[in-house]
């Protein structure tokens, strides 16, 4: 079975030709020396680590899984060594703040490295991904003392992070959580409670593990306004920075999961564990959402990575597998890639993955602009686009990633159902990305209930205007004009549906009835826009296989996938009446 090939050529095309990466970086203070050549060289080395070190551990790690014995968690063979090598090579600090030892490279490079990590070994990629989210929360909300104590080791990756939100009775509705934090008297707190579904909650890498825990102070009111956020390490840290006593937390059990078996997802008992407040009392969700928004984008990239890896394997298999006869009946057996139905599955995966990567890069560029652009208005505008796109990237790319994994498994036929081929692992691993960090239904409700109405709908209108103007400005051959016309027509329908939504106001039943359809519609139009942009750049010099592929894929997307927006439009306009008509007892 062929190994994973990092898509560095496609990344270079996106950065160098589609998004004018060099000019965009030159406009951002601190990134003036960053360009496409540097980005490609960094990501090429990162891709080698993923392909040569991490992918060979993927299926064995899935087979072996994690173990809990005598209170100690053991990860599968090779994972701990690979993690230490990852940290030693500096990959943990790629986009980290240089003030605390990070390399300070753009978010764009980080997201693209995350994609390759997810393609090679989704379970492994969660360790640095969760750590980076915890770093974001600490950097934005913690005291200077906590930052100085924890951020250098966390940014390097030496001390991984974990987020402890969920309880058995408090998942999406965190207002129901019961974990308590009682003042000790020296500025610290004793945390008591049990959390479930804690990815990276413990492992055998050595060093510390920094938990961010949601809990209630003794006088906290009920509901979400009574929740605070605390930093609680596995080992207490001495004044000289060395590790001291084990904190009063333990792993009660490991969750038995459908996938990501090499990732230790823990039930954690906090038995008076010492912690320190992060941010203001009662504003824990505000601090935690700094972490969660970063993680939601990261999870979307996980879906992208799984889709890329699964599609690569399916293409290789389809080229080699001989079955059936040619369409004209003169040859046989032929590689199954000659059969139209197989080609359709492969092209679906490829068109969603390549446009999904483009959407991820565009969103990451907006994050870098929001963080560094010297013009406050440019920062404000980019920040709004990131907020708008966050639920779309999380939900759509993970939905697409799962669909691609299933279709790629289908290409293998019966072999896809056999574990040794690895395709069923992609399906199992991809499924969690649609669930954690807020289910995709929650993301869709966030889009229609919060993000589209932002600033009276003007953020969404600004995005639609940007897309429309860019589509009109893109020039190319006649075949591209028909693709562009299809996307412009779909965009007009999306704008109309969005205006209808904004005019109706906040009706949770109607919003819930159409939210997932609205998000998918939004995502397909966004991908269509980026296919026009990519195809326009490719058409200017279609001399390479990569650029020739772009032109074909743009036509395929417009003809085969964009028409989904017609049925989505009809479903949205049907409203909630039929959904709510059946009495609950009649289901």
ZIURGI-V92222 format. One record per run of one state. SS is the DSSP state (@ for helix, = for strand, . for the rest). FROM is the first residue (numbers start at 1). LEN is the number of residues. Records with the same first field share a line. If there is no record, write none. Layout:
BEGIN
SS: FROM-LEN / FROM-LEN
END
This chain:
BEGIN
.: 1-7 / 19-2 / 27-1 / 29-7 / 65-2 / 70-2 / 75-4 / 89-2 / 94-4 / 101-6 / 121-1 / 142-2 / 157-3 / 165-2 / 168-2 / 171-3 / 177-3 / 184-5 / 200-9 / 218-6 / 234-1 / 238-5 / 247-2 / 255-10 / 279-5 / 321-1 / 323-2 / 326-6 / 333-2 / 339-1 / 374-2 / 412-1 / 418-1 / 422-1 / 434-6 / 452-2 / 474-4 / 505-3 / 540-5 / 562-2 / 575-2 / 581-3 / 587-1
@: 8-11 / 21-6 / 36-29 / 79-10 / 91-3 / 98-3 / 107-14 / 122-20 / 144-13 / 174-3 / 224-3 / 284-37 / 336-3 / 340-33 / 376-36 / 413-5 / 419-3 / 423-11 / 440-12 / 454-20 / 478-27 / 508-32 / 545-17 / 564-11 / 577-4 / 584-3
=: 28-1 / 67-3 / 72-3 / 160-5 / 167-1 / 170-1 / 180-4 / 189-11 / 209-9 / 227-7 / 235-3 / 243-4 / 249-6 / 265-14 / 322-1 / 325-1 / 332-1 / 335-1 / 373-1
END
